[in-house]
């Protein structure tokens, strides 16, 4: 199952790139939302172990940065017990003060139970896509506020 969202940000690509690569602020945002985050860097490659509750059950996911190409591409891979995910964040310069952020996430089931869960999400696909796009829009507006120098935390 694949989700896509695209947002335009009123900021130069260099500022957006710096904010998107500020992993500490994203870690703090996850902690504020009740996600336990443990950073597990191995040299130059950032990696995290996440623990959270989803649908009433405790979940654990290992996330790592697989690819980073300045100034416009980040690829993350996430592996849980039931679902594997890949998230691609692309930045495209639209002008000297405008950047387009495209976020794509692909979920792949690893078990039959996960396949059934993703099938139920597919049945309510329009709602799931809308929530995904709203989440990306919220993060994009926070990035824009930080680029303007306002203290908008994630």
Residue pairs with C-beta under 8 A, 6 or more apart in sequence:
1 106
1 107
1 118
1 121
1 122
2 104
2 105
2 106
2 107
3 104
3 105
3 106
3 107
3 128
3 129
3 132
4 102
4 103
4 104
5 102
5 103
5 132
5 133
5 135
5 136
5 137
6 100
6 101
6 102
6 103
7 100
7 101
7 136
7 137
7 140
8 94
8 98
8 99
8 100
8 101
8 140
9 16
9 98
9 99
9 100
9 101
9 140
9 143
9 144
9 147
10 97
10 98
10 144
10 147
10 148
11 97
11 98
11 99
11 143
11 144
11 147
11 148
12 93
12 96
12 97
12 99
12 147
13 71
13 72
13 91
13 92
13 93
13 99
14 71
15 147
16 91
16 99
16 101
16 143
16 147
17 70
17 71
17 72
17 91
19 25
19 143
19 146
19 147
20 74
20 89
20 91
20 101
20 143
21 68
21 74
23 46
25 153
25 154
26 154
27 37
27 39
27 48
28 153
28 154
29 153
29 154
30 37
30 50
31 37
32 153
34 52
34 53
35 50
35 51
35 52
36 50
36 51
36 52
37 48
37 49
37 50
38 48
38 49
38 50
38 51
39 46
39 47
39 48
40 47
40 48
40 49
40 62
41 47
45 64
45 65
46 64
46 65
47 62
47 63
47 64
47 65
48 62
48 63
48 64
49 60
49 61
49 62
49 63
50 60
50 61
50 62
50 63
51 58
51 59
51 60
52 58
52 59
52 61
53 59
55 117
59 80
59 81
60 80
60 81
61 78
61 79
61 80
61 85
62 78
62 79
62 80
63 76
63 77
63 78
64 76
64 77
65 74
65 75
65 76
66 75
66 76
66 77
67 73
67 74
67 75
68 74
68 75
71 91
71 93
72 90
72 91
72 92
72 93
73 88
73 89
73 90
73 91
74 88
74 89
75 86
75 87
75 88
75 89
76 86
76 87
76 88
76 89
77 84
77 85
77 86
78 84
78 85
78 86
78 87
79 85
80 110
81 110
81 111
82 109
82 110
82 111
82 113
82 114
82 117
83 107
83 108
83 109
83 110
83 114
83 117
83 118
84 107
84 108
84 110
85 105
85 106
85 107
85 108
86 105
86 106
87 103
87 104
87 105
87 106
88 102
88 103
88 104
88 105
89 101
89 102
89 103
90 101
90 102
90 103
90 104
91 99
91 100
91 101
92 99
92 100
92 102
93 99
94 100
101 136
101 140
101 143
103 136
105 132
107 118
109 115
109 117
109 118
121 128
139 154
141 152
142 152
142 153
142 154
145 152
146 152
